[in-house]
Amino acid sequence: MHLSLGANDYVTKPVDFAVALARVNTQISRKRAEEQVVLANEELRKANEDLELRVEERTSRLIDANQRLKVEIANREESQANRNTSPITTR
């Protein structure tokens, strides 16, 4: 009955102290493992947030660089077109 209500384990009477100690140690280990999982998940969440910020920053820099390159290409194409359409002068 108690296990169905959320208990992790139980001890019967008469108490066998060796069994009780083993069960207590098992529950302590289980609790510590659960706490380690919680901490690992929190660290993973923080690392993921940091990575998302880094990706966002890098993407922004790449968009800016790409825009500058587009402007540079347009300027060079215009300059090249002007050279090709300007009259040739001889000396």
LOMARDREN-440242 format. One line per 8 residues: number of its first residue (from 1); their letters; for each residue z, y, x of C-alpha. Coordinates in steps of 0.2 Angstrom, whole numbers, always signed. Each point is the difference from the previous one (the first is absolute). Example, Ala and Ser with C-alpha at 12.3 -4.5 7.8 and 13.67 -1.06 7.14 Angstrom:
2
1> AS> +39,-22,+62 | -3,+17,+6
//
This chain:
91
1> MHLSLGAN> +0,+0,+0 | +5,+13,+13 | -16,-3,+10 | -10,+4,-16 | +10,+17,-1 | -5,+5,+18 | +12,-9,+11 | -7,-6,+17
9> DYVTKPVD> +12,-14,+2 | +17,-7,-6 | +15,-10,+7 | +7,-14,-9 | +19,-5,-1 | +8,-7,+10 | -7,+11,+13 | -8,-8,+16
17> FAVALARV> +3,+14,+12 | -14,-6,+12 | -12,+0,-14 | +6,+17,-7 | -2,+7,+18 | -17,-7,+2 | -5,+8,-17 | +8,+17,+4
25> NTQISRKR> -9,+0,+17 | -17,-5,-9 | +3,+15,-12 | +4,+12,+13 | -16,-5,+10 | -10,+1,-16 | +7,+18,-3 | -4,+5,+17
33> AEEQVVLA> -18,-6,-1 | -2,+9,-16 | +6,+16,+8 | -12,-2,+15 | -14,-2,-13 | +5,+16,-8 | +0,+9,+17 | -16,-7,+5
41> NEELRKAN> -9,+5,-16 | +7,+18,+2 | -6,+1,+18 | -17,-7,-6 | -1,+13,-14 | +4,+14,+13 | -13,-6,+12 | -13,-1,-14
49> EDLELRVE> +4,+18,-5 | -2,+5,+18 | -16,-9,+1 | -7,+8,-16 | +5,+17,+7 | -9,-3,+16 | -16,-6,-8 | +0,+15,-12
57> ERTSRLID> +2,+12,+15 | -13,-9,+10 | -12,-1,-15 | +2,+19,-2 | -4,+3,+19 | -15,-11,-2 | -6,+9,-15 | +2,+17,+9
65> ANQRLKVE> -9,-7,+16 | -14,-7,-11 | -2,+17,-9 | -1,+9,+17 | -13,-12,+6 | -11,+3,-16 | +1,+19,+3 | -5,-3,+18
73> IANREESQ> -14,-11,-5 | -7,+12,-13 | +1,+14,+13 | -9,-10,+13 | -13,-5,-13 | -3,+18,-5 | -1,+5,+18 | -13,-13,+4
81> ANRNTSPI> -10,+5,-16 | +0,+18,+6 | -6,-5,+17 | -14,-10,-8 | -6,+13,-12 | +2,+16,+12 | -16,+6,+7 | -3,-5,+18
89> TTR> +0,+15,+12 | -9,-1,+16 | +3,+11,+15
//
